Every structure is written in C-alpha cells, then in structure tokens.
C-alpha cells in the first residue's frame, strides 16, 4: 500500500475510534449528566476533532460543576476567544486587490 493511502486509512481508523469513544461518553452522560470523567473525556475528544463549539458546551458544564477550578475557567475563556476571533474573521469584508499602476516613460 502506498504511503498516502496508508495515511488516509489510518486517519479514517482514528476518526472511527474517536467517534466510538465520543458516543460512549455521550451515553454515560445520558445516564449521569454530571459524570466528570465522561465530561473530561468528551472534551478531550472534541478538542482532538476540532469541534470548538461542542467542546465549549461540555466545558461550560464542567466549569459549573467546578467553579473554583481555574484551569477549566481559563480553557473556557480561551475557547470563547477563539470563537469570537473566528466570528470576527467571518464578518470582515472581502476587498478586491488593486492592480498596480504601470508607470509610463
């Protein structure tokens, strides 16, 4: 098998594993909404998958359960900043680059 195909297969396998783990943590949280081990696991998986909004939702719940845990609060603030920065970029106007003017001799 060539290297790009092997890399693609490994990525698909990892994504499938993360999806299965995410589903497992979600099932635990259905039964035990305040299970901190499941919340932390779900946060970890969603961060690895790049799901910022999903991470924020679960992390906010963890912060509510641990209001004195500064590490969780700092991570939540960092995610909120990332979301705000992303929204700012989305609202920037696209400009058309100006063509340089040619000097005539």
C-alpha positions in Angstrom: 0.0 0.0 0.0 1.4 3.4 -0.9 2.0 6.0 1.8 -0.9 8.4 1.1 -3.3 5.5 1.1 -1.9 4.2 4.3 -2.1 7.7 5.9 -5.7 8.0 4.7 -6.7 4.6 6.2 -5.0 5.5 9.5 -6.9 8.8 9.7 -10.2 7.1 8.9 -9.4 4.5 11.6 -8.6 7.2 14.1 -11.7 9.1 13.3 -13.8 6.0 13.7 -12.2 5.3 17.1 -12.8 8.9 18.3 -16.4 8.7 17.1 -17.0 5.5 19.0 -15.4 7.0 22.2 -17.5 10.1 21.8 -20.6 8.0 21.5 -19.6 6.1 24.6 -19.0 9.2 26.7 -22.3 10.7 25.5 -24.1 7.5 26.5 -22.6 7.8 30.0 -23.7 11.4 30.2 -27.3 10.5 29.3 -27.4 8.3 32.4 -25.1 10.5 34.6 -25.1 14.1 33.3 -22.6 15.2 36.0 -20.1 12.4 35.5 -16.9 14.4 35.4 -14.8 11.6 33.9 -17.1 11.4 30.9 -17.2 15.2 30.6 -13.4 15.4 30.6 -13.2 12.5 28.1 -15.8 14.2 25.8 -13.9 17.5 26.0 -10.6 15.7 25.0 -12.2 14.0 22.0 -14.0 17.1 20.8 -10.8 19.1 21.1 -8.9 16.5 19.0 -11.6 16.5 16.4 -11.6 20.3 16.2 -15.2 20.7 17.4 -14.8 24.0 19.2 -18.5 24.7 19.8 -19.1 21.2 21.0 -16.1 21.4 23.3 -17.4 24.7 24.7 -20.8 23.3 25.6 -19.4 20.4 27.6 -16.6 22.5 29.2 -19.2 25.0 30.4 -21.0 22.2 32.2 -17.7 21.1 33.8 -17.0 24.7 34.9 -20.4 24.9 36.6 -19.6 21.7 38.5 -16.2 23.0 39.5 -16.4 26.8 39.8 -13.2 27.1 41.8 -11.1 25.1 39.3 -9.2 27.9 37.5 -7.8 25.6 34.8 -11.3 24.8 33.4 -12.3 28.5 33.5 -9.1 29.5 31.6 -9.7 26.9 28.9 -13.3 28.1 28.6 -12.1 31.7 28.2 -9.6 30.6 25.5 -12.3 28.8 23.6 -14.6 31.8 23.8 -11.8 34.0 22.5 -11.2 31.6 19.6 -14.9 31.5 18.8 -15.1 35.4 18.9 -12.0 35.7 16.7 -13.4 33.2 14.2 -16.7 35.2 14.1 -14.7 38.5 13.5 -12.9 37.0 10.6 -16.2 35.8 9.1 -17.5 39.4 9.2 -14.5 41.1 7.5 -15.3 42.5 4.2 -13.5 41.0 1.2 -11.7 43.6 -0.8 -10.6 43.3 -4.4 -6.9 43.7 -4.7 -6.0 46.8 -6.7 -3.9 46.3 -9.8 -0.6 48.1 -9.6 -0.4 51.1 -11.9 2.2 50.9 -14.6 4.4 53.9 -14.9 4.8 55.2 -18.4 8.2 56.6 -19.5 
